[in-house]
């Protein structure tokens, strides 16, 4: 939507396959390539470093004349009837910031979460976790994601931008759990023993060791203070879901917050942030914990099943298109739907392949996502004839917030999705479907606005 995707693609690297190694032997190859072909314009797995992603977003803010206050350390906050007062430290000076709302994106150890006494239930994995950005030499493909489970440990190699760049991550043996100040040289042999193939590290650009947790809050909000990303949920890196989930959290909240601040919607709209994002966070914690435990469990029976059954089963299953489709939708997070929730309303009798709460459908025959780049609501009108200007103007005025009208011809691509006659789709700023209706008049719109808390 921001038009900066080409920079991410250019600065990242596409993964062509996932290879699974046991005892130095490649046991299975999962060819992924364009695993999501027909499901998205971006039908592949792309590795793009978080630091690069952050700078991409920073550049976008600066280009839009926004200022980021670097080097400001959060100290404390006070909440009163008049708003939120935060104290921050900059160059040994305490600065006071007053605001109506606060979004805490302050990471896994979140001082805001601690000060506001949010519950943060979960546990800590037995092994310490490491991550390193490296330049390595081996005789394997450099566009593969390599995963190597072993007894008591596992490691994974994610291809990064450049010919030999790899981010290596994994767990360490139990003996390292209480050890401090671990150097890369100490664990280099552990990595080599885990994957079991010949390789050498040309250089290590960055390295860190830490304890890995799986925890989540019971609510993303207390009053006018919201949590997003790692401050609300932390989990294993299985599936590469961490940063993507944080970005989804932030966008889900911020378009709603913008509408409330502009007095285009009731403050109760902000309740839908927790309603929509908490269930996903809980599912994600279970999903990543299950995947991580499968890779690292030292139980002899689990290890046997993992070695001789799970790997071969996964290799066979991924050859089926239905499995590829499901896997892509899960990892890309495009499968998740807000159906049945407050902002999702359906007033149609047509048997559609999509529902209110789903992401807007993607079509290979003309990418309609190019029509929804503005961060605003869009009213998609699908019909054999467009609305006249008088009707367009009348519809727009029925909403309490700006709505952009998009006309789509009722052609075969829509007919294949179950659209047989005129249909209206109200598309949210985050490209999820808010409302589906066979006809739109004052009563339908008012009913939806009242239900969805979008009315002022």
N, C-alpha and C positions, 0 to 999 in steps of 0.2 A: 504493500500500500504506500510506503514511503518512497518507493522507487530506488532503493539502494541495494536490491537483491543481487544485481550484477557484480557489485563490489565484493559481496560475500562469496559468490561463486568463484570469482577470479582469485580470491585470497584463500580459498579452501581446497579440498581434495576429495574427489569422488571415490568411494569404496566399491570395488568391483566384486569382492568375494569375502566371505568369512570362512577362515580355515581353522579347524580344531586339531590341536596337537596333543598326543599322549606319548610320554616316554620318548620324545624325539622323533616321533613318526606322525605324519599328517593322516589323521583318521577319517576326516570328512571335510568336504568342501561345499559350502553353500554359495552358489552363484547368485548374486543379488542384482548387479547391474541396474537396470531400470525396473526394479521390483514393483514400483508403483505406477507403471505405465498405464495411462488411461484414467488414473485417479487424481493426478495433480500435474501442474506444469513442472513441478520439481519432483520427479519420479524416482529419485535416487537418494542414497545416503551420502551426505556431505559432512566431512569433518572441518570445522571452522573454530579456531581457538577462542575461548571466552574473552581473552584479553583483546583480541582483534575485534570481536563482536562489540565489546564495550567501546573501543575507540571509534568504530563505525557509527555507533549511536551518539557518541560525544561530538563527532564531526557534524552530524546532522543537527544537533542542538545548536552548536556554534553558528552554523550556516543560517539558522533561523533566529539568530540574535538572542539566544538564551545563554545564561551564565551559570557555570557550575562552581560552587565554592569548595575547591580542593583544600585538604589540610585542615578541615574543621572537624574536631572530635566531639561527638555527643557526650554530654556529661550527665544531665538529668532533665526530667520534665515535670511540670506541675500542671494539673488539670483543674480547671475551675469552670464556673458557669459562663464566664466570659471567653473561654477558649482554652487553647493549649499554649503553655509557655515552656520553651525548650532552652536549655543552656548548652552552649557549645564552646569549645576552647580552640583558639587560633593564635599561634605565636604567644603562648602564655597569657592571653587575654580572654576573659570570659565574655561571650556575646550572647545577648538574649534575643530569641526569635519567637514572635507571637503568631499563632496561626489558628484557623478554625479546625483544620484537619491535619492529621499526621499519617504518613505511610511509612512504616518501618520496613526498610529493605536492608537491614543491617546484619544479615547473615546468620549462621547457625548459632552463634553465641549471643545474638541479639540483646543488647542492654535494654532496649525498649521493652522487649518481651519479659525480661526479668523484672524490671521496675513496675510493670503493670500486672505482674503475677498471672500471666497466661499459663494454663496447664500445658505441659509439653511431654506427653507420655510416650514411652518406647523403651529402647534399650541400646546397649553398646555391643558391637560384635567382638568376638573373642580375639581376633587377630588385628594387628596394626595394619594400616593401609598405606601404600606409598604411591607416588605419582612423579614421573620425571619426563621432561622434554629432552629428547636425545637426537643425535645423528648417529645412525648405526649402519654397520655393514653386514650383510648376509647374502645368501644365494637364493633367497625367496623373492616372490613378487613384492614390489613396494607399494602396491595399491590394494593390499589385502588387510583385513582386520584379523589378526591372529589371536586366538584364545587358547590358553593352555592350563587346564585344571590339573592339579597334582595332589599328592597326599598332604593335606594340611595347608596347602597354599594354592594360589592360582595367579596367573598374570595374563595381561592382554596388551596387544600392541596395536595402537590406532595410527594409521598413516596421516601425517600432517603435510602442510604445504611444503613443497620442495622435494627433491629427488629422494633423499634419505631420511627425512624427518619423521620421527615416530614419537608419540606420547606413550610411554610404558607405565602401566598401573597394575596394582595387584595387592595381595596380602603377604605378610611375612610370617614365618614360623612362630610358634608360641613363645620361644625363648626371647623374642624381641619385644614382647608386650610391655615389660616394665623398663626397658632400656631407653635411655635418653641420648640425644645428640648422635643419632645414627647417620653415618655418611653413606654416600652412594657406593663407594668402594667396598664397604662392608656387605652390601646386599647384592652387588653385581653378580656374584657367583650363584646366589639364590635364584636370581632371574634366569640365568643360563641353565641351571639345573632343572628349573621348573619347566621351561619349554623344551630343553633337551636337544636343541639343534645348534650348530656352530654359528656364532655371531660375535661381533665385537663392537663396543661403543666408541665411536670416533670422538664424540664430545657429549657433555651433559650441560645443557643450558640452564636448567632449573630442576630442583628436586625438593620434595617435601615428604615427611612421614607424619601420620596423625592417626588418632583413633576414629573409627567409623561408627556412626550412630544411625539408628532408624527411629525417628520420633516425629510427632505431629501434634499440633494444637487441637483443641476441641471446638474452637471458634476463631475465625479470622479477624474478629472485631471486638473492641471494647469501647463503647461510646463513639467518639470521633477518631479513634486510633485504630489503624488497620495494619495487619501484617501481610507481607507478600514474599514469595520465594522461600529461601532457606530459613528465614526467621519464623516461618509458619510450618515448614515440613522439611526434614532432611532424611536422606535415604542413601542406599548404595548407588554406585554409578551404573548399575546394570540397566542396559537399554538406552543409556545416554539421555535420560529424561530430565535431569536437574535444571539446567539453564532454560530449556524450552518451557518447562512448567512455570518457572518464575516469570518469564516473559508473558505467558498466558494469564497468570495472576494479575500482573501489572496492567495489562491492556483491559482485562475484564473490569477492573476497578476504575481505571482512569477515565474511560469514556462516560461512565455513570457519574463520577465525581464532577467532571466537566459540565454535564447537564444540570446537576444540582447547583453548582456555583453560578451558572448562567441563569438560574431560576427557570429552567425549561422543564424541570421535573421535580417531584416531591422528594425531600430528603430520605423518605422511606425506601426509595429506589436502591439506596446503598445497602439495604438488607439483602438484596439479591446477590451481592458479591459472595458472602459466606454461603448462601444457599447453593450457588452454582459451583464454587471452587472447592469447598470442603469435601464433598463426596468424591471428587476426583483425587484429591490429596490422599484420602484414606485408601482408595483403590490402588493408587500408585505405591504407597508404602507396602501394601500386601504383595503387589506384583513384583517390585524390585527385591523385597526380602525373600520371596520364594525363589526368584532367579539366582540371587546371590548365594542363598543356602545350597542350591543345587550344585553350584560351582565349587563351594568351599567345604561342604559337609565331610567330616572325616570318618563318619560311620562306615564300617567295612561294606555293609550291604548297599548303602547309598552309593559308595564309591564304585562298587561292582556294576550296579545298574547304570550309573553315569558313564562308565567306561565302555560297556558292551551293548547297552541298549539305547540310552537317551540320544547319544551322538548319532548312531546309525538311523534311529527313528526320525530325528530332526532332519537329517540329510535327505531321507526319502520323502518326508512330508512336504519339504519346501519346494519340491518339484511340481506340486499341484498348484494351479493358479489360484484356487480359492484360499489356500493357506498363505500364499504370497500376498494376496489382497488383504487378508485379515492382519497379517504381520505388519504390513506397511501402514495400515490405518492405525494400529495400536502404537507403533513406535513414533509415527509422525503426529500422533494425537488428533488426527482428523476424524477418528471414529467416535470420540467422545461427544455426547449430545446433552443438551439442556432440556430435553423433552419432558413435558409434564411439570415443569417448574413455572414460577410466577410470570416470567417474561415470555413464555411460549403459549401462544393462543392459536387455535385451529377452528375455523368456521367454513370448512369445505366438505362436500360430499363425494369428491373425486377420490379415487383409489391411487394415491401418489406413492412413488418409491422413496420420497423424502417426507420429513415431518417438521413441524415447528419445534425449534430447539436444535435441529441439526445444522451443520455447516451448509452453506449454500452449495448446491451440486456443482461439480466440475464437469465440463464437456471438452472432449478433444476437438469437436467440431465447433470451433469458435470459443476462445477462453473468455467467458463472461466476467471473470474476476477483474479483468482490465476496466470494467465499467464501474467498479466499486472501490476506487482508490481513495476517495474522500472519506475522512473520519467523521461521517455523519450517517443518519438513517437514510436509506434508499427505499423507495416504493417501486417494486418491480411489477410491471403490468404486462402480462402475457396474453396476447390476443391476436386475432387475424387482422384487427384494425386498431390503430393507436387512438388514445383519448384525444378529444378536441381540446383546444386551449382553455375554454371555459370550464370544462369538467376537470382538467388538470389543476387549475387554480382553485377550484372549489374543494377538491380533495386535499390539497396541501394546507388549506386554511383550517381544516378540521383537526389537524394535529397541533399540539401545544409546543412543538419544537420544529426546527427546519427539516424538511424532507426533500431529497432529490428524487425526481421521477426518472425511471429507466424503462424504456419501451422494448419489449422483445416479441418477435413474431412467433406465433404458435406453429412451429415447424416440427419436423420429425424428431429432433433431439428432445423436445419437451414432451411430445406425444409418447415417446419411448419411456419417459419417466411418469407416465400416467396422466398428464395434463391433456384433457380432451376438449375443454372449453375454456373460456376466459377465466383467468386466475390472477389474484393479487398476492404478492409476497412482500412483507415488510422486512427488510434486511437491516440488522443492527450494524453499528459502526465496526464491530469486530467480524463481520461477515457471517454471523450466525442468523438463522431465521427466527424472527420474533413472531410474526403473524402470517397465517395463510387463510385466505378467504375467497370464496367464489364471487362475492360482490362486496363492495365497500360503500357504506353510507354512514350517516351521522351516528346511527345507533350502534352499528358494528364497531366503529372506531372508538366511541365513548366506552363501550363495554370492555374493549381490550385495554384502553388507557387506564381505566379504573382498576381492572384486575392486575395489570402489570406494574402499577405504581408509577407509571410514566406521566400521569397527569400532575399538574402543579398543585 
